[in-house]
């Protein structure tokens, strides 16, 4: 979750400010303002979900129960299509028996 919070504080806040400045200069472009805010919020949401999935994967990777029966072959990227958009995250690949 650290990356998503960092993104929010370092990038999203600046983008929100720029979008607001643009809106104040061109108030007739409210649709673009709303779309811009929405897109930025979606980025943060997807990043939070990605981080949560990768944290869960790390917990499974470190699990003693998993280690007793499975060996991690390698990590690979996985893409999930969810209602907010596509989330690409890294997960472990276990060998097929």
C-alpha positions as CSV (number, residue, x, y, z in Angstrom):
1,X,0.0,0.0,0.0
2,X,3.0,2.2,0.4
3,X,3.4,2.8,-3.4
4,X,-0.2,3.7,-3.8
5,X,-0.1,6.2,-0.9
6,X,3.2,7.6,-2.3
7,X,1.6,7.9,-5.8
8,X,-1.4,9.7,-4.3
9,X,0.7,12.2,-2.3
10,X,3.4,12.8,-5.0
11,X,1.6,12.5,-8.3
12,X,-2.2,12.5,-7.9
13,X,-2.4,15.6,-5.8
14,X,-0.3,17.5,-8.4
15,X,-2.6,16.1,-11.1
16,X,-5.7,17.2,-9.2
17,X,-4.3,20.7,-8.8
18,X,-3.5,20.9,-12.5
19,X,-7.0,19.6,-13.5
20,X,-8.5,22.2,-11.1
21,X,-6.4,25.0,-12.6
22,X,-7.4,24.0,-16.1
23,X,-11.1,23.9,-15.0
24,X,-10.9,27.3,-13.4
25,X,-9.4,28.7,-16.7
26,X,-12.1,26.9,-18.8
27,X,-15.2,26.3,-16.7
28,X,-17.1,25.2,-19.7
29,X,-14.9,22.1,-19.8
30,X,-16.4,20.5,-16.7
31,X,-16.7,17.1,-18.4
32,X,-13.0,17.0,-19.0
33,X,-12.4,18.0,-15.4
34,X,-14.6,15.2,-14.1
35,X,-13.1,12.7,-16.5
36,X,-9.6,13.7,-15.4
37,X,-10.3,13.4,-11.7
38,X,-12.0,10.0,-12.3
39,X,-9.1,8.7,-14.3
40,X,-6.6,9.7,-11.6
41,X,-8.7,8.1,-8.9
42,X,-8.9,4.9,-11.0
43,X,-5.1,4.8,-11.2
44,X,-4.8,5.0,-7.4
45,X,-7.4,2.3,-6.9
46,X,-5.8,-0.1,-9.4
47,X,-2.4,0.5,-7.8
48,X,-3.8,-0.3,-4.4
49,X,-5.4,-3.5,-5.7
50,X,-2.1,-4.5,-7.4
51,X,-0.2,-3.9,-4.2
52,X,-2.7,-5.9,-2.2
53,X,-2.5,-8.9,-4.6
54,X,1.3,-8.8,-4.6
55,X,1.4,-8.6,-0.8
56,X,-0.9,-11.6,-0.6
57,X,1.3,-13.4,-3.0
58,X,4.3,-12.7,-0.8
59,X,2.5,-14.0,2.3
60,X,1.8,-17.2,0.4
61,X,5.3,-17.4,-0.9
62,X,6.6,-17.2,2.7
63,X,4.1,-19.6,4.1
64,X,5.5,-22.7,5.8
65,X,2.5,-24.7,4.7
66,X,3.1,-23.9,1.1
67,X,6.8,-24.6,1.4
68,X,6.0,-28.1,2.8
69,X,4.3,-29.1,-0.4
70,X,5.2,-26.7,-3.2
71,X,8.3,-25.1,-4.6
72,X,7.9,-21.8,-6.4
73,X,9.1,-22.3,-9.9
74,X,9.3,-18.6,-10.8
75,X,7.4,-15.3,-10.7
76,X,5.4,-14.1,-13.6
77,X,2.9,-11.4,-14.5
78,X,-0.8,-12.0,-14.3
79,X,-3.5,-9.8,-15.6
80,X,-7.0,-9.6,-14.0
81,X,-9.9,-7.8,-15.6
82,X,-12.0,-6.2,-12.9
83,X,-14.7,-3.6,-12.9
84,X,-12.2,-0.8,-12.4
85,X,-10.0,-1.9,-15.3
86,X,-7.1,-4.3,-15.9
87,X,-4.7,-5.0,-13.0
88,X,-1.3,-6.4,-13.9
89,X,0.6,-7.9,-10.9
90,X,3.4,-10.3,-10.2
91,X,2.6,-13.7,-8.8
92,X,4.4,-17.0,-8.2
93,X,4.2,-19.8,-10.6
94,X,4.0,-23.3,-9.1
95,X,5.0,-26.4,-11.1
96,X,2.2,-28.6,-12.4
97,X,2.3,-32.1,-11.0
